[in-house]
Amino acid sequence: MTKYVLASDEVNDLICDTGSLSYMPDPVKHKYGESTRPPLEDLLIPVMNFIKDKYPDHEIFTLGESCIFGERFVTHLTVCEFDLLPGSIDNLKIAVKESDMAIRNKLGSMWNWFMCVASSKDKEHAAVTIGWFDFAYFSQHRRDFLDVDHNRFMASFASSTPTAIDYKIMHDGEIVEFDSENLDESDREVFNKHSEVTFNLVDRNNPEKIEPLRMV
């Protein structure tokens, strides 16, 4: 069992407990200024081009918080798409902005809104791109946007059940589709036993006060 402090403020520490796994969290493994992985500010344009190629008839309406976490590294992406209720594009923009602000105010969030696009003509289709800062956290939450909780989040703008495709960002910045059947031994163990890894906010003045790090 190994515990890593991933972030701290004046009261809390964000602690990653790896349980029985021999796992080093990505924010510890890839240090800004040392790793040769592309940081967010360098990854922004390649992801933008990737999304533009994937959705040529869509317009980017937000980059979310992509530019404020430059000291961290996105290792995986989830592209989640859905049909929009008529005239609901403004509701989508408001919802993403509110969620984005909640992320900014959360200590050590392990994900971000990387990019969002909507059809440039009929405004009836949209896609959102989620960036993940840690492989174990990605493995735990990559399908959260398809469940009932996030469907309630999407209730004001989505007219269809979302679908999602996951991608892995390689060390050189190449974006490839994530294949859970083609993982090396260490990643496969983490992917299959990801529930053993926990991310908790711990009050330093009251160590028994523990709060799981939630998506929103």
Summary of the structure (lengths in Angstrom):
residues: 216
radius of gyration: 17.5
end to end distance: 27.2
largest distance: 54.3
contacts: 634
relative contact order: 0.21
helix: 29%
strand: 31%
